[in-house]
Amino acid sequence: MDTSSWNMMKVACPTRQVLDRVADKWTMLVILALEQHGTLRFSELRRQVEGVTQKMLTKTLRGLERDGMLTRTVIPTVPVTVKYALTDLGRRLSTAVGVIREWSYDNIERIESARADFDAKLTLKQAIPKVSG
């Protein structure tokens, strides 16, 4: 595939829209939940992705469906049952998301240590009185 016509560093490049979608926290968590558990109903997804609101989950699922990352299947029951599953494209994305998850797990202690060091330096700078001349 020729990718020479795309340049994510350019504001008009449509791949920025893809980056915006896939770099979203809720997108990553939904992709991981579907990758780990297969087809899930809305309520099951909401239980898997702790902290997501109904509104944000709806928005995330619609965006992923629009981009071809998942399928939405409506089953005519009372009440209506809606199930979500990854497409081939979504499964390919889940591989990349899994790499980011593993990197996060492998490096969270280093990141927390760096944050603590940064915060301590910032606190120290704020505690030193400024001398006026």
Secondary structure as GFF3:
##gff-version 3
##sequence-region A 1 133
A	DSSP	alpha_helix	15	22	.	.	.	ID=ss1
A	DSSP	alpha_helix	25	37	.	.	.	ID=ss2
A	DSSP	beta_strand	40	41	.	.	.	ID=ss3
A	DSSP	alpha_helix	42	48	.	.	.	ID=ss4
A	DSSP	alpha_helix	54	66	.	.	.	ID=ss5
A	DSSP	beta_strand	70	75	.	.	.	ID=ss6
A	DSSP	beta_strand	81	86	.	.	.	ID=ss7
A	DSSP	alpha_helix	88	127	.	.	.	ID=ss8
###
